[in-house]
């Protein structure tokens, strides 16, 4: 789960709160900076996702779950570097456009974490599935050798049973179809637990991110 | 007279009798004076009554912004401690749970994300859930019914009586929701609203582990309850529980400056009403007493003591003041009742007309106080009128010795004005400044009049024609009215003109935030490939593309070579370390928008390849990271470092509904970066909105739409109302100001009678007298109106800068028109005053006015 409309502060708060000056919420983030200077024969893992990957609201990008996974990789002395390609507020459609920018740099493992914002906005399940498939297709075309990982997502109970189950099923379906490693539910043990989430109730705290990382690590370590 | 007992006791009965007897002498003249008081007080009472009524109206409407006196909200189940606190708060209470959910229209088989609100209690306490049919707004709580947002109904072609499925429960649509109080928060704009009764919330089975629910509690308190105090008391506990509170006052502050501007404007109007009252009453009293000098001298000859003469007239003035004020209060109240009725077809707002006793008592009280205060000055001189004055027939003012009482009266007048301003403004500094301002205006006008008297005397040449000489000579000769008329015309002009200018400024501010073609729908997450087809679709639907901007997310990496770590370590850099933690939403374009203004540097719209990128920084952002024009920045655009420098610093009007940015890039660098687009449009009605949303969702399912229509109508209505109220109040005050001005010029009627009659007796033609009078008033009118206008421009500038805190841009043409109008008005009234003399035989006039 994640912040649905990160765009709102930009567009609208500026409108109503003259004083706010468009203060965007703090977020650590997005980018591929860790990729710089990997001259060693290290392999690269690209985490492509939204604010959960970016570590929205955390003090440091290393506290976000890809950072925690990197720490696990380092302590296991595996030759992998993680590139954090998270962007707060990203939807599957946004990811579909953005992926080209990140495909410029090669990687060996591609971890896909998108769809949460679609779910929170109640976007049609079919269109989310289509966008995710398009992203996977682009990756496969450019780097056919790359291993693929799918991070599953669910929407809050209050969205309604039908939508929730349709949404939840996107991920295993696509994973099977594209022969991807699946993490059934990224936020297992964190989603809905008050003290593991920030005040907004959807973004994990530092503590929560550790559990999220453990969920990912459980599946990821098998393909390293 | 040796047997007169100078130590006799004051016989009040006799004094009263004398006061009445004296007034009997010339009732027509007395009536004229009273009419001036009546107009002054009527202006004051009418303006006050409107003010009180309008203030109540606006406050009532403002309460619909939140729908209750107090709201307490949070996004998690209240704990035990909080629950106890919530229960302990008195007054009426309503409870609401709101959350996002997908609903299903069973008949048309559509699914849509909505904002479900489960409601218990009588909320909204202010305003109502406006529905079709009307009674559904309250009736839906009686069964398994729902209220559904109008646009949503149209979008899914649903009808009242259809069913919707919310989670596991099915509800019958009882009504279409047209407007709901308390929906001004943006959160409510994200998804359309559906109300359901609280008691069926559990049936939906949507509440459970992993649900995201917002909890809201609404309270209504009895009138006069101190809400601020309560909020102060409970806020720490709420903070601790991660809950927040909101009050009407709070919401008003956040809604923008309009409310503050309105109340400042109304207190200004009240203040000016008082001063208009003062001008009306004081100019009448002053001339009245001066005319009484002869009678007083006669009375003194007959053995009346100075103190007795003083008391006789004090009693008389108090009586006149009382009669005038009561009549004024009646007139003012009837104007207040009649005007909205007469204008009801022209006014787009309804102004409630309840009798404001507060205004009436204030009017009467102030009327008497002003009469007595301003009568005291000339009355004090009475004590110095010697019986010899009768014999000398001198019209020169009795030489005023340094009378300590005079200063006491001045002090009283100043104290009165200061005290009253304090009542209006609530702070002594402001009151002091206002009083000093008025004194300065008064002194300027007096000085101008004095200079006029001095200079015309020197200026007049014997070579001028007789009429010209007479006209000018009237300005300085004994029994001249230069000072009194200059001051009263000048002050009234200054007040009228100040009100007009301030009104102009305020209206331009209000219309900025609520005018017609403002965007009320935001579409976002538009992908680059969808940009053009969406714009096309929008136009095809007949809607304007108010703006379409690309947005790129990036982070700040370095400021003048310093990184986040440097900023954290060295606070002397004055770079906020948080500036590095933010994700910046940035756009690129080749020009400024109309809500931006460069304060330093130069906006560069195109980047030169291979060079540092010239970016424009918003003022406050620039302050936060402590940069000036020319400073270097490094941005991390999703993995790619871009070297930039600040080429300009912008001031942004954040008040408008449009996309505003802290950083703007030039065209030519970010075109290929990952980005999405935002489109703003204006939908004129809910059916259009529904059709448009349907078309967009069908073609571009990923695009999210925020329809601010419902949110903005509540706000727009309010701002519109405020705008009209400001126009109405200033219009009304200006008209009353003109009436007061007319009546204060009118009281100079008797000043010139004797001379005109003598002139006529000596054979002057009507035309000559007419010209002489016209010249005198023309001169007085021009001079005092222009002085008044100069004072008004100065005072409105000061008010705009220090009291309203807004830029001073005014259109001076209407002011020029006002100048001519007031001058013309003065001349016309002056001529009307002498009409009686011109049309009747001199003897008749002399006899009746001797």
Interface residues (C-beta under 8 A of the other chain):
Chain A: X1 X4 X5 X6 X7 X8 X10 X11 X12 X13 X14 X15 X16 X17 X18 X19 X20 X21 X22 X23 X24 X25 X26 X27 X28 X29 X30 X31 X32 X33 X35 X54 X59 X85 X87 X88 X89 X91 X92 X93 X94 X96 X97 X98 X100 X101 X102 X105 X118 X120 X121 X122 X123 X124 X126 X127 X131 X154 X156 X157 X158 X159 X160 X161 X162 X163 X191 X192 X194 X199 X200 X201 X202
Chain B: X75 X76 X99 X100 X101 X102 X103 X104 X111 X112 X113 X116 X166 X167 X168 X186 X189 X190 X191 X205 X206 X207 X208 X209 X210 X211 X212 X213 X242 X254 X255 X256 X257 X522 X524 X525 X527 X528 X529 X551 X553 X555 X578 X581 X582 X583 X584 X585 X618 X620 X621 X636 X638 X639 X654 X655 X656 X657 X658 X659 X660 X661 X662 X672 X673 X674 X675 X676 X678 X701 X702 X704 X706 X708
